[in-house]
Amino acid sequence: MKPNNQFTFIDLFSGIGGFRIALNNLGGHCLGFSEIDNDAINTYCENFSEAPLQNLGDIKKIKALPAHDILTAGVPCQSWSIAGKNLGFDDDRGQLWNDTLYLLNQTRPNAFIFENVKGLADPRNQTALAYILARIASAGYFARHYVLNSSDYGVPQDRVRVYIIGFRNADYLHKFRLPTPHKSHLKLADILQNCDVTSPLALNLGETTDIFNDDVTDKKRYRKSTGMNDFFLFNDIRNGPTTIHSWDLLATTERQQQICHLLLSNRRNRLYGRLDGNPLSLAHFKSLDSSIELAELEALVDLGIFKKVSYTFTVHAYDSGGLDANELTILAQTRHGEITLDALKDCLEIKKFRIALEKILASLIDKKVLACSEIRYEFRYTKISTGIEGINRVFLPKSETFPTLVASDANDFVALKNINADNDCDYKKKFLNEIFHKQLFRKITKEEACLIQGFPKNFRLPETRGRWMKLLGNSVSAPVIEQLGQAILSTGCIEGLESAPTYPTYYDKPLNGIFANG
């Protein structure tokens, strides 16, 4: 039997230690970690009282690993073009998945857990996933992949990831059972109650106890009982009872709002182009409402709700010898003496070579090769994740989950009070009047982000927001890994190890000892 009921593991692509937290909680002993990001290395060493010399360094330079029971790896998603020469594990190093599989084959632990973004399991990447699974099989391992949401495993975050679980012995894969899904006992309100309400966006709020209404104790998601979401989306190209548009935030007339809704409801009509969202010309607007005048569209441009789009270009005679390759690629899209913006944006060659359309079009216009022959109008804000004026979504405290934490720090905010209403119109008005205009919303704090990701709130991270958000956004949800690890141990794949401890949820466990150098 192993001493102290311990098993051993190696932590590849360790980041700040999400795998380490999880497996330490199960009695695991880490024999080494591999990481190249300095911020992540320093954070890992500080939280786990680890010597920097324990860092195995760049995985591409690791020749061998010490013998261990479980290999973990949060393989970065950048490299999916992984099918090398297929000459064997020694001949295709240098690509991160292949480096990981090389070390798996070289060290041959009892089991492994690999994690990646959900896109790996998308149909467009099925060849890459099939390749990875085939290489795992060729190493003599038996594995399955699972697409899991952290919110189904006790974490208050919608975070969908691919997990590949494998064993050296096929019998243990047959015995492996996914943990039973269960929702988090925490709601967003429970996390926010300990927040710092003196942040710049939350002005003159008073004491923390005054922030939340009594209805914060209602654990049902608002949308389940009333059909209305528990967050508000700031977006001009979507619609719904909790969507906030530019024209809701600015002083606009009913007529202007009608014109905005006209564009919103028709911009995806194939009659106006091949794009998912098409700008409309004055003629198009008039075909929908003959009373619309050019001055009305220009007024919406002046308000910052609409923008002008050069859409159709007349092509004049030109000497191809005086043009570069990118300009000629643009001109190859000419049809009947014209080039349209939808044809350019739909061109695979332009996408492949990442041709800067605006720059090249401006160059061709300057050379008198092109002349704009049609102006159209589109919303100024058309990127969903960007939102409006830097705000994408504002979540009410009654929400069960927060969206996926990302390294770039998405434009998502939390409201500092709840609202209820009897109908859609009042619900939206209450949000604007009681939360938005009073600035009772802010971004999540570092401590809240830790809890949302399944880390202890006192996990030590850099002070700068951009740095700690990057580290947490690139990490794994520790509770999900812990439950997968427990399921692996329950198969009996590690000889001499007693049954793994069982916890109802991650948050029910004491945090003492979570940073121990286990």
C-alpha positions as CSV (number, residue, x, y, z in Angstrom):
1,M,0.0,0.0,0.0
2,K,1.2,3.5,-0.8
3,P,2.2,5.6,2.2
4,N,-0.5,7.9,3.5
5,N,-2.9,6.6,0.9
6,Q,-1.0,8.7,-1.7
7,F,-0.7,8.3,-5.5
8,T,1.7,10.3,-7.6
9,F,1.2,12.5,-10.6
10,I,2.9,14.8,-13.0
11,D,1.4,18.2,-13.9
12,L,2.1,19.2,-17.5
13,F,1.0,22.6,-18.8
14,S,0.4,23.3,-15.2
15,G,-0.6,26.9,-15.4
16,I,-1.3,28.1,-11.8
17,G,-2.2,24.6,-10.5
18,G,-5.9,23.8,-11.1
19,F,-4.9,20.1,-11.6
20,R,-2.6,20.3,-8.5
21,I,-5.4,21.6,-6.2
22,A,-7.7,18.8,-7.4
23,L,-5.3,15.9,-7.1
24,N,-3.8,17.2,-3.8
25,N,-7.3,17.1,-2.3
26,L,-7.5,13.4,-3.3
27,G,-4.2,12.5,-1.6
28,G,-2.0,12.9,-4.6
29,H,1.7,13.7,-4.5
30,C,3.1,15.9,-7.3
31,L,6.5,14.8,-8.6
32,G,6.9,17.7,-10.9
33,F,5.2,20.4,-13.0
34,S,5.9,21.8,-16.5
35,E,5.2,25.4,-17.3
36,I,6.9,28.2,-19.3
37,D,4.9,31.3,-18.4
38,N,6.8,33.2,-15.7
39,D,3.7,34.6,-14.1
40,A,2.2,31.2,-13.9
41,I,5.4,29.6,-12.6
42,N,5.7,32.2,-9.8
43,T,2.1,31.9,-8.8
44,Y,2.3,28.1,-8.8
45,C,5.5,28.1,-6.6
46,E,4.1,30.6,-4.2
47,N,0.8,28.8,-3.6
48,F,2.2,25.3,-3.3
49,S,5.4,26.2,-1.5
50,E,7.2,24.7,-4.4
51,A,10.8,25.2,-5.4
52,P,11.3,26.6,-8.9
53,L,13.7,23.7,-9.6
54,Q,10.7,21.4,-9.5
55,N,9.5,23.0,-12.8
56,L,10.4,20.6,-15.6
57,G,10.3,23.5,-18.0
58,D,9.5,23.6,-21.7
59,I,7.7,20.3,-22.6
60,K,9.5,20.3,-26.0
61,K,12.8,19.9,-24.1
62,I,11.7,17.2,-21.6
63,K,13.4,13.9,-22.4
64,A,11.9,11.8,-19.7
65,L,9.6,12.0,-16.7
66,P,9.9,10.3,-13.3
67,A,7.7,7.2,-12.9
68,H,4.2,8.3,-11.7
69,D,0.6,7.1,-11.5
70,I,-1.4,9.8,-13.3
71,L,-0.4,12.3,-16.0
72,T,-2.4,15.5,-16.3
73,A,-2.1,18.1,-19.0
74,G,-4.1,21.1,-19.9
75,V,-2.7,21.2,-23.4
76,P,-2.9,24.6,-25.0
77,C,-5.3,24.8,-27.9
78,Q,-3.1,26.7,-30.3
79,S,-1.8,23.7,-32.0
80,W,-4.4,21.5,-33.7
81,S,-2.5,21.0,-36.9
82,I,-0.8,18.1,-35.2
83,A,-0.7,15.4,-37.8
84,G,3.1,15.2,-38.4
85,K,5.0,12.7,-40.5
86,N,3.4,9.8,-38.6
87,L,6.8,8.1,-38.3
88,G,6.5,7.3,-34.6
89,F,6.6,9.1,-31.2
90,D,10.3,10.1,-31.6
91,D,9.8,11.8,-34.9
92,D,7.1,14.3,-34.5
93,R,8.2,16.3,-31.4
94,G,7.7,20.1,-31.4
95,Q,3.9,20.2,-31.6
96,L,2.4,20.3,-28.1
97,W,-0.1,17.4,-28.4
98,N,2.6,15.2,-29.9
99,D,5.0,16.2,-27.2
100,T,2.4,15.3,-24.6
101,L,1.7,11.9,-26.2
102,Y,5.4,11.3,-26.6
103,L,5.9,11.6,-22.8
104,L,2.8,9.5,-22.1
105,N,4.2,6.7,-24.3
106,Q,7.7,7.1,-22.8
107,T,6.7,7.1,-19.1
108,R,3.5,4.9,-19.3
109,P,1.5,6.0,-16.2
110,N,-1.6,4.1,-15.1
111,A,-4.0,6.8,-16.2
112,F,-4.2,10.4,-17.5
113,I,-6.5,13.4,-17.7
114,F,-6.1,15.8,-20.7
115,E,-8.1,19.0,-21.0
116,N,-8.8,21.3,-23.9
117,V,-11.3,23.9,-25.2
118,K,-14.6,22.7,-26.4
119,G,-13.7,23.5,-30.0
120,L,-11.6,20.4,-30.2
121,A,-14.8,18.3,-30.2
122,D,-16.5,20.5,-32.9
123,P,-17.2,18.9,-36.3
124,R,-14.6,21.3,-37.9
125,N,-11.9,19.7,-35.8
126,Q,-13.0,16.1,-35.9
127,T,-9.8,15.1,-37.9
128,A,-7.6,16.6,-35.1
129,L,-9.5,14.9,-32.4
130,A,-9.5,11.6,-34.2
131,Y,-5.7,11.9,-34.7
132,I,-5.2,12.5,-31.0
133,L,-7.3,9.5,-30.0
134,A,-5.5,7.3,-32.6
135,R,-2.1,8.3,-31.3
136,I,-3.3,7.5,-27.8
137,A,-4.4,4.1,-29.0
138,S,-1.1,3.5,-30.8
139,A,0.7,4.2,-27.4
140,G,-1.3,1.3,-26.0
141,Y,-3.8,3.3,-24.0
142,F,-7.6,3.1,-23.9
143,A,-9.4,6.5,-23.8
144,R,-12.7,8.3,-24.3
145,H,-13.3,12.0,-24.6
146,Y,-16.1,13.8,-22.8
147,V,-17.6,17.3,-23.3
148,L,-18.5,18.6,-19.8
149,N,-19.7,21.9,-18.4
150,S,-18.2,23.1,-15.1
151,S,-21.7,24.3,-14.1
152,D,-22.8,20.6,-14.0
153,Y,-20.1,19.7,-11.5
154,G,-20.6,22.2,-8.6
155,V,-18.9,25.2,-10.2
156,P,-21.0,28.5,-10.6
157,Q,-19.6,29.0,-14.2
158,D,-20.7,28.0,-17.6
159,R,-17.4,26.6,-18.8
160,V,-17.6,23.8,-21.5
161,R,-14.4,21.9,-22.0
162,V,-13.2,18.6,-23.6
163,Y,-11.7,16.0,-21.2
164,I,-9.9,13.0,-22.5
165,I,-9.6,10.2,-19.8
166,G,-7.4,7.2,-20.5
167,F,-6.0,4.1,-18.9
168,R,-3.2,1.7,-19.7
169,N,-5.6,-1.2,-19.0
170,A,-8.8,-1.5,-21.0
171,D,-10.6,-3.0,-18.0
172,Y,-10.3,0.3,-16.0
173,L,-11.8,2.3,-18.9
174,H,-14.8,-0.1,-18.8
175,K,-15.1,0.5,-15.0
176,F,-14.8,4.3,-15.3
177,R,-18.0,6.2,-14.7
178,L,-18.4,10.0,-15.1
179,P,-19.3,11.7,-11.8
180,T,-23.0,12.4,-11.4
181,P,-23.8,15.9,-12.5
182,H,-24.9,18.3,-9.7
183,K,-25.4,22.0,-9.6
184,S,-23.4,24.3,-7.4
185,H,-24.7,25.1,-3.9
186,L,-23.3,28.6,-4.6
187,K,-25.2,31.2,-6.6
188,L,-23.7,34.4,-7.9
189,A,-25.3,36.2,-4.9
190,D,-23.4,34.1,-2.4
191,I,-20.1,35.0,-4.1
192,L,-20.9,38.7,-4.4
193,Q,-21.9,39.2,-0.8
194,N,-18.3,39.4,0.2
195,C,-17.3,41.8,-2.6
196,D,-15.8,45.3,-2.3
197,V,-18.6,47.6,-3.1
198,T,-16.5,50.7,-3.1
199,S,-15.2,50.0,-6.7
200,P,-15.3,53.0,-9.1
201,L,-18.5,51.8,-10.9
202,A,-20.4,51.3,-7.6
203,L,-20.6,54.8,-6.2
204,N,-22.2,55.7,-2.9
205,L,-23.6,52.3,-2.3
206,G,-23.5,52.4,1.5
207,E,-22.9,49.2,3.5
208,T,-22.8,45.7,2.0
209,T,-25.9,44.7,3.8
210,D,-27.9,47.3,1.9
211,I,-26.9,46.1,-1.6
212,F,-29.1,43.0,-1.9
213,N,-32.9,42.9,-1.9
214,D,-34.7,40.2,0.1
215,D,-35.4,38.3,-3.1
216,V,-31.7,37.3,-3.3
217,T,-32.6,34.3,-1.3
218,D,-34.8,33.0,-4.1
219,K,-32.6,30.3,-5.7
220,K,-34.6,29.9,-8.8
221,R,-33.2,31.4,-12.0
222,Y,-35.5,34.3,-12.9
223,R,-35.9,33.0,-16.5
224,K,-37.2,29.7,-15.3
225,S,-40.1,31.1,-13.5
226,T,-41.0,34.1,-15.7
227,G,-39.3,33.6,-19.1
228,M,-36.9,36.5,-18.5
229,N,-33.2,36.1,-18.2
230,D,-31.2,36.7,-15.1
231,F,-28.7,38.8,-17.1
232,F,-29.0,41.8,-19.5
233,L,-27.3,41.7,-22.9
234,F,-26.0,44.9,-24.4
235,N,-26.3,44.3,-28.1
236,D,-27.8,46.0,-31.2
237,I,-28.0,42.9,-33.4
238,R,-30.0,40.7,-31.1
239,N,-33.4,41.2,-29.5
240,G,-35.3,40.0,-26.5
241,P,-36.9,41.1,-23.2
242,T,-33.5,41.6,-21.5
243,T,-31.6,43.0,-24.5
244,I,-30.3,46.6,-24.1
245,H,-29.8,48.5,-27.4
246,S,-27.9,51.7,-28.1
247,W,-31.2,53.4,-28.7
248,D,-32.3,52.4,-25.1
249,L,-29.3,54.2,-23.7
250,L,-29.4,57.4,-25.8
251,A,-32.1,60.1,-26.1
252,T,-33.9,58.8,-29.2
253,T,-37.4,59.4,-30.6
254,E,-39.9,56.7,-31.2
255,R,-39.4,57.2,-34.9
256,Q,-35.6,56.6,-34.6
257,Q,-36.3,53.5,-32.6
258,Q,-38.6,52.2,-35.3
259,I,-35.9,52.7,-37.9
260,C,-33.4,50.9,-35.7
261,H,-35.8,47.9,-35.3
262,L,-36.3,47.9,-39.1
263,L,-32.6,47.4,-39.6
264,L,-32.4,44.8,-36.8
265,S,-35.2,42.7,-38.3
266,N,-34.0,42.9,-41.9
267,R,-30.2,42.8,-41.8
268,R,-30.0,39.0,-42.0
269,N,-32.4,38.9,-45.0
270,R,-30.6,37.3,-48.0
271,L,-32.4,39.7,-50.2
272,Y,-29.8,42.3,-49.1
273,G,-26.6,40.3,-49.4
274,R,-24.8,37.1,-48.6
275,L,-23.5,38.1,-45.2
276,D,-24.9,36.9,-41.9
277,G,-25.7,40.6,-41.2
278,N,-26.0,42.9,-44.2
279,P,-26.0,46.7,-44.2
280,L,-29.0,48.4,-45.9
281,S,-28.9,51.2,-48.4
282,L,-31.4,54.1,-48.4
283,A,-33.2,52.4,-51.3
284,H,-33.6,49.3,-49.1
285,F,-35.0,51.3,-46.2
286,K,-37.4,53.0,-48.6
287,S,-38.6,49.6,-49.9
288,L,-39.4,48.8,-46.3
289,D,-40.9,52.2,-45.4
290,S,-41.2,54.7,-48.2
291,S,-41.3,57.6,-45.8
292,I,-37.7,57.2,-44.5
293,E,-35.4,60.0,-45.6
294,L,-31.6,60.2,-45.9
295,A,-31.4,62.8,-43.2
296,E,-33.0,60.4,-40.7
297,L,-30.3,57.8,-41.4
298,E,-27.6,60.4,-41.1
299,A,-29.0,61.5,-37.8
300,L,-28.6,58.0,-36.4
301,V,-25.0,58.1,-37.7
302,D,-24.5,61.3,-35.8
303,L,-25.9,59.7,-32.6
304,G,-23.3,56.9,-32.9
305,I,-26.0,54.2,-33.4
306,F,-25.5,53.7,-37.2
307,K,-22.3,53.8,-39.2
308,K,-21.8,54.2,-43.0
309,V,-20.4,51.3,-45.0
310,S,-18.9,51.5,-48.4
311,Y,-20.6,48.5,-49.9
312,T,-20.4,48.5,-53.7
313,F,-17.4,49.6,-55.9
314,T,-17.2,50.3,-59.6
315,V,-14.0,48.9,-61.2
316,H,-12.2,51.1,-63.7
317,A,-9.6,50.1,-66.2
318,Y,-6.3,49.3,-64.6
319,D,-2.7,48.1,-65.4
320,S,-2.2,44.9,-63.3
321,G,1.6,45.5,-63.5
322,G,1.3,48.4,-61.1
323,L,-0.7,46.4,-58.4
324,D,0.4,44.1,-55.7
325,A,-0.8,40.5,-55.0
326,N,-3.4,41.6,-52.4
327,E,-4.8,44.2,-54.7
328,L,-5.1,41.7,-57.5
329,T,-6.9,39.3,-55.2
330,I,-9.4,41.9,-54.4
331,L,-10.0,42.7,-58.0
332,A,-10.4,39.1,-58.8
333,Q,-13.8,39.3,-57.1
334,T,-15.1,41.7,-59.8
335,R,-18.5,40.7,-61.3
336,H,-20.2,42.7,-64.0
337,G,-17.7,45.6,-63.5
338,E,-18.4,45.8,-59.7
339,I,-17.1,44.5,-56.4
340,T,-19.4,44.1,-53.5
341,L,-18.5,43.9,-49.8
342,D,-20.3,40.6,-49.2
343,A,-18.3,39.0,-52.0
344,L,-15.0,40.2,-50.4
345,K,-16.0,39.0,-46.9
346,D,-17.1,35.7,-48.3
347,C,-13.9,35.1,-50.3
348,L,-11.9,32.1,-48.8
349,E,-8.6,33.4,-50.3
350,I,-9.0,36.8,-48.6
351,K,-9.7,35.0,-45.3
352,K,-6.8,32.6,-45.8
353,F,-4.2,35.3,-46.4
354,R,-5.8,37.7,-43.9
355,I,-5.9,40.5,-46.3
356,A,-6.7,43.8,-44.6
357,L,-9.7,44.8,-46.7
358,E,-10.1,48.4,-45.6
359,K,-6.4,49.2,-46.2
360,I,-6.4,47.5,-49.7
361,L,-9.7,49.1,-50.8
362,A,-8.4,52.5,-49.7
363,S,-5.3,51.9,-51.8
364,L,-7.3,50.9,-54.9
365,I,-9.5,53.9,-54.5
366,D,-6.5,56.2,-54.2
367,K,-5.1,54.7,-57.4
368,K,-8.4,55.4,-59.1
369,V,-9.0,51.7,-59.8
370,L,-12.1,51.6,-57.6
371,A,-14.8,54.1,-56.9
372,C,-17.5,53.6,-54.2
373,S,-20.9,53.5,-55.9
374,E,-23.1,52.5,-53.0
375,I,-23.2,53.5,-49.4
376,R,-25.1,51.4,-46.9
377,Y,-26.0,51.8,-43.2
378,E,-25.2,49.3,-40.4
379,F,-25.2,49.4,-36.6
380,R,-22.0,50.8,-35.1
381,Y,-21.8,47.9,-32.7
382,T,-22.0,44.5,-34.5
383,K,-19.6,42.3,-32.5
384,I,-21.5,40.4,-29.9
385,S,-18.7,39.8,-27.5
386,T,-17.8,43.5,-27.5
387,G,-21.3,44.7,-26.6
388,I,-22.0,48.4,-26.4
389,E,-19.4,50.9,-25.0
390,G,-17.4,48.1,-23.4
391,I,-20.4,46.3,-21.7
392,N,-21.5,42.9,-23.0
393,R,-23.6,41.5,-20.2
394,V,-24.6,42.5,-16.7
395,F,-25.6,39.5,-14.5
396,L,-28.0,39.9,-11.6
397,P,-27.0,38.4,-8.3
398,K,-29.8,35.8,-8.5
399,S,-28.0,34.1,-11.5
400,E,-26.9,30.5,-10.9
401,T,-23.7,30.9,-13.0
402,F,-21.3,33.3,-14.5
403,P,-20.0,33.0,-18.1
404,T,-16.7,31.4,-19.0
405,L,-13.7,33.2,-17.5
406,V,-11.4,34.0,-20.3
407,A,-7.8,35.2,-20.3
408,S,-8.7,38.4,-22.2
409,D,-11.2,39.4,-19.5
410,A,-14.6,39.6,-21.3
411,N,-16.8,42.7,-21.0
412,D,-19.1,41.0,-18.4
413,F,-20.3,42.7,-15.2
414,V,-22.3,41.9,-12.1
415,A,-25.1,44.0,-10.8
416,L,-25.1,44.9,-7.1
417,K,-28.8,44.4,-6.5
418,N,-31.6,42.2,-7.8
419,I,-34.8,43.4,-9.5
420,N,-38.2,41.8,-10.1
421,A,-41.0,42.8,-12.4
422,D,-44.4,41.5,-13.6
423,N,-43.7,42.0,-17.3
424,D,-40.9,42.4,-19.8
425,C,-41.2,46.1,-20.2
426,D,-41.1,46.9,-16.5
427,Y,-38.2,44.5,-16.0
428,K,-36.1,46.3,-18.6
429,K,-37.1,49.7,-17.2
430,K,-36.2,48.7,-13.7
431,F,-32.8,47.5,-14.8
432,L,-32.0,50.7,-16.6
433,N,-33.3,53.0,-13.9
434,E,-32.3,51.1,-10.7
435,I,-29.0,49.5,-11.9
436,F,-27.5,50.9,-15.1
437,H,-28.1,54.6,-14.7
438,K,-27.2,54.4,-11.0
439,Q,-24.0,52.5,-12.0
440,L,-24.8,49.7,-9.6
441,F,-22.7,47.2,-11.5
442,R,-19.0,46.4,-11.8
443,K,-16.6,43.7,-12.9
444,I,-15.9,40.7,-10.7
445,T,-13.1,41.0,-8.2
446,K,-10.1,38.7,-8.0
447,E,-11.6,36.8,-5.0
448,E,-14.9,36.3,-6.8
449,A,-13.1,35.1,-9.9
450,C,-11.3,32.5,-7.8
451,L,-14.5,31.1,-6.5
452,I,-16.2,31.2,-9.9
453,Q,-13.3,29.1,-11.2
454,G,-13.4,26.7,-8.2
455,F,-10.2,28.0,-6.6
456,P,-10.1,29.2,-2.9
457,K,-10.9,32.9,-2.7
458,N,-7.5,33.5,-0.9
459,F,-5.5,31.9,-3.7
460,R,-2.5,34.2,-4.2
461,L,-2.4,35.9,-7.5
462,P,-0.7,39.0,-9.0
463,E,-2.3,42.3,-8.1
464,T,-2.8,43.6,-11.7
465,R,-6.2,42.7,-13.1
466,G,-4.9,41.8,-16.6
467,R,-2.4,39.4,-15.1
468,W,-4.6,37.5,-12.7
469,M,-7.5,37.3,-15.2
470,K,-5.2,35.8,-17.7
471,L,-4.0,33.2,-15.2
472,L,-7.4,32.2,-14.0
473,G,-8.9,32.3,-17.5
474,N,-6.3,29.9,-18.8
475,S,-6.8,27.5,-15.8
476,V,-9.0,24.5,-15.3
477,S,-12.0,24.4,-12.9
478,A,-10.4,22.5,-10.0
479,P,-13.6,20.9,-8.8
480,V,-14.3,19.2,-12.1
481,I,-10.8,17.8,-12.2
482,E,-11.1,16.6,-8.6
483,Q,-14.3,14.7,-9.4
484,L,-12.8,13.2,-12.5
485,G,-9.7,12.2,-10.5
486,Q,-11.9,10.6,-7.9
487,A,-13.7,8.6,-10.6
488,I,-10.4,7.4,-12.0
489,L,-9.2,6.3,-8.6
490,S,-12.5,4.5,-8.0
491,T,-11.7,2.1,-10.8
492,G,-8.9,0.6,-8.8
493,C,-6.3,1.4,-11.5
494,I,-3.6,2.3,-9.0
495,E,-2.5,-0.8,-7.1
496,G,-2.4,-0.6,-3.4
497,L,-4.4,2.7,-3.1
498,E,-7.4,2.8,-0.9
499,S,-10.6,4.3,-2.1
500,A,-10.4,8.0,-2.8
501,P,-12.2,10.3,-0.3
502,T,-15.7,11.4,-1.2
503,Y,-16.9,15.0,-0.8
504,P,-20.5,16.2,-1.6
505,T,-19.1,19.3,-3.5
506,Y,-15.9,21.1,-3.6
507,Y,-17.2,24.1,-1.7
508,D,-18.3,21.9,1.3
509,K,-14.6,21.0,2.0
510,P,-12.4,23.0,4.3
511,L,-9.7,24.9,2.4
512,N,-7.0,24.2,5.0
513,G,-4.0,22.4,3.5
514,I,-5.0,23.1,-0.1
515,F,-1.6,24.7,-0.7
516,A,0.3,22.0,0.9
517,N,3.4,20.7,-0.9
518,G,1.7,17.3,-1.4
